[in-house]
Amino acid sequence: MKINNQDNSEIQLFVIWSKGRYAETDILADIATKFEIIQTFSITWSPYMVHQNFTRFYDTKLPRNSQKETYAGAGEFKLIVVRDNSPNYEYRITSKGQFFVNTKMFDSKAKYRKLTGGGHKIHGTNDKLELKHDLVMLLGLSLDDFLKKYDKPNEDNIDLALSQDLPGTIGWKSFDELFYVLNECDEYVVLRNSDNISLQYYQNNKGDIDLLVKDRNRCQYLLGDLSCIDSETKDDSKVSIDNKVILFELYEAGHNLFDTNYEKHLFENKVLKSNMYCLPNELEFYTLLYHALLFQKNLSDKHNTRITAIVKQQEDFQLLEITQKSLMNLLDEYFSKLGYAFIAPNDGSIYFNSELLKSSNIALVNKNRPAKWRLYLSKIIKIKSFKKYLKITFLSFLSNEIDIVFSLRFRFLIKEVRFCLGNRRKYKY
């Protein structure tokens, strides 16, 4: 029976992966005693895309025929979307640490996993954020749109069969589709040039889309360019939209792209415009100034043109001279008024024009930013330790189509040592 008591209720979901479906009848019967079942789906993924779907769903790189795929199954699975009319939250130990979770969902998931022999043949959401991510990834629907389409208390629940992969698995149909999914899954804000985000613009102009995000890795999994996951470099994510490659540059909050308080200010003041979270005009203008002045050695023609066009539209700036010095004074005045500071990014590969801040009273020293000599040295030789081997890369600035690797195993070292020349770029157009 559907009660539809929405005042204190919340939506959650379970997934019975194909190799756990032998217990489906018992699981569904138990779910019905604790939750209100809104809708069930029998979903089939393309056989050749199963590993990609699992990878992007779980935000974990998984190869073909991975342990997850082998154990959970690659066939048709059951999705059960439910309403919990009396949710209760407590801290519980999960596979990723201690989190504040819906206890009824968490305990039911543990029970169903035990019923299917242990392991992870059952998936269940722990909170609303996870629910919104999983729902849009599995069905391509936001929580609001799902409820409009399927939350019908007076109608019987008839299981629906679907054959579809996760949205964006083989590229996105449009910017609208991409940002529709991103809006449900990760907190982000478009930093600049939000009025020009279109396929036509990027066909005619070089450039990328700059996003400030709360979780860079999750955003990369969502966008679909898996070659950038855990990359040693901060290369742009190359995303297929309508069969065209669009570059996205992702900056993670908390790494001092800007003063932490200013980053918080950007997220708190973002606005939804054309299905994308962007900055209000004033904030976008000053963020553009920050980028054009402090992340570039000189004011480029491109930024000069864009800034001049904005200035001409503002009465307060009619007498403003478009020079590096006058624009820096304007930016310094704005940041001082808001109580924010200038700081060099943690990422040493991002150029920072500290010369412009010599007369500023609000510049901070970032002790987490590597010294220049370390950055130059890392381009000549870089040592990185992995679980099973030690990787020593020489001349990482060289781009190779194939890995040039010499592997040696020393008696006194447990790990294999791999010597590499250049850095392989994994993405192929």
C-alpha positions, 0 to 999 in steps of 0.5 A: 500500500502507498501511504505517501506521507511526505512531511518527514519522509525521504526517498532512498533506493536499493539495487539487487545486482544480477548475482543476488537476484536469487534472493529477490523475492525474500528481499522485496517482501522484507522491503515492503514491511519497512518502506513504501515501494514507489517503483521497481525497474529491471535494468540491463546494461550494454555487455561491452559497457558494464565495466564503464558503468560500474566504474562511473557509478562507484567512482572507482576505476574498474577494468573489464571482468573486475572482481566487482563485475564477476561477483555482483554480475553483469546481467539484468539487475533490479532497482527498487526506489522506496520512501522511508516514512520515518527516517532516523540518522546515526553515525555508522562505520561504512566501507569508507569510514564513519558517516551519518547514515539512514539507519533503516537503510544501512541495517537493511542493506547489511541484512540483504547482503548477509542473505545473499552470501556476504559481499556486495551483491546488494547496494543501498543508499545511505543519505539523500546526496547518495540517492540523488547521485544514484538515481540520476546515474541509473535512470537519467532522472533528477529526484524531482523529475522522478517523483513527478513521473513515478510517485503516484500513490493511487496506481499499482506498482508495475515493474518496468524493464529498461535497457540503458547505460549510465548517461554520458557513458559513450559521450553526452548528447548535449550540454543540457544533459551533462549539467542536468546530471552534474547538478544532482551529483556534485557541487560546482560553479562555472567560474568564467564565460558562462554566457558562451557555453555552447557547442557553436562557441567552442567549435569557433573558439579555443578554450576550456570550461573552468569549474570550481568543484567540491570533489574533483575525482567524482566530477571526473568520473561523472564527466567520463574522461577516466584517463584523468582519474588520479593523474599525476598531472592536472590535464584538462578533462576531455569530454565528448558532447555531441561527438565533439571534444570539449575541454573542462578544467577542474579545480577542487575547493580547498586547494587555494585556487582562491582564498578559502573564504572566497571559494566559500563565498562563490559557492554560497552565491552561485545562481542557476542560469541555463541549467548551469550553476554560474556566478552572478555578473559582478562575481564573475567579473572579479573572478575573471580579473583574478584569473587574467591578472594573477594566473597570467604573466601579462594581460592577454588580448583575449582577456583584454577584449573580454574585460573591455566589453564588460567595462563598457557596459558598467557606468561605474567603470567608464573612466577605468583604464584597462591596464594591468596596474589599474585592474589590479587596484580595482581587484585589490579594492574589491577583495579588501572590501569583502575581507578576502585575501590573495594566495598562490594555489597549492598546485605549483603548475599554476602560474601565480603573478606575485609581482602584482601583489607587492603593494597589496596588504591582503596577500597571504603566503602559501606554505603548501605551494612547492618552491620553483626549484622543486617544480622544475626538478619534478619535470626532470625526475619524478618519483612516485610510489604505488602499491606494487611498484615504484615509478621513476619518471624522467623528462615528464614534460615529453608526451609519448604515445606509448610507455617507455618503461624499463623495469628492474627488481632489486633483491633488497626492495620488495617493490618493482622499480619502473624507469619511465621516459616521458609521460604517456598521454592516455586520451586518444581523439 
